[in-house]
């Protein structure tokens, strides 16, 4: 836990675009991913979300996701936020999440 009373959740996400031709390259996908991050920041700014594309193919994309959680948050709060993130990613990017894993908490 950091000295300010917050944890950072580090997650890995693998997605499959529903239309393999919707994103021409890494930069185009990353631009859309940044828009999802901005939307998440508007909905829950205290979470300080960060999304980053780590691997891109037109039919397979891997990314990292980091967000802040207060020591006061319960499991239910955290999983409700993760569900919101999944929903935003799938609907805004037109992708299907293949894998979502919490890799660590620091």
N, C-alpha and C positions, 0 to 999 in steps of 0.2 A: 504494500500500500504506500502511496506517496504521502509526503508530510501534510498535504492539504486534505487528506481524508478521501481520496479517490483511487479507484482501480482503473486500469486500462485493459479492456478485453481485446485480444488480438485474434482475428478470425481469418480463415481461408474460405474462399468461395469459388466454386467451379460452375460455370454456366454453359449452356448450349443455346445459341441463337435460334429462334423459331424460324427465321428466314436467313439462310446462309449468305444471301446477297445484300442484306440490309446494312452491313458495315463493310466498307471497302478496305479499311486498313486499321491498324492500331490507333492512329491519331483520331480517326473519326469515332471509334468506340470510346476512347478515353475522354473525348469531349462530351459525349452523352453521359458517361459515368460521372463526370464532374457535375453535370446538371442534376443528377440524382443526389449527389452529395449536397449540393446547395439546397435542394428540396428537403432533405433530412435535417439540415441545419436550421431551416425555417420552422420545421415541425417540433423539433426538440433541440434547441441550441445548447442546452447544458450538457448534452452528450458529446459534443465536439467530434462529430463523425469524420472519418477520413477513409476514402476509398481509393485504391490504387490498382491499376492493371499491371499484372506481373507477367502474363503470357497471353499472346493473342494468335489465334488462327480463325479464319472465317466461321468454322464450325465448332470452336472450342475456346473458351476464354477462362483464364484463372486470374483471381484478384485477391488482394488483401483488404481487410476491413478492420479499422480500429475505432473504438468508442470508449467514452469515459462513463464510469458508474460510481455513484456515491456509496460509501460504506453503509448508508441508510437504506439503499435499494435492496429489496428482497428478490428472490429468484423469479417471482411472478413479474416484477417490474422489468427485469432484464430480458426475460423471454418474450414479453409483450413488445419490447423495443426491437428485438431480433425479428419477430414476426412482421413488424412494420417495415423494417429494412428489406426483408425478403419480398414483401408485397411491392414495395417501391421498385426494387431492382427488376422483378419479373414484369411488372406492368409498364414501367417507363422505358425499359430497354428491349422489351419484347423478346425475353429469353426465358428458358426454363432452368431453374437451379438444379444441378446434378448433385452437388455436394456442398454442405455448409458445416464447417467445423470450428469450434473454439479451440485455438491452438495454445493459448496461454492467457494468464491474468497477471499483470505486473502492477 
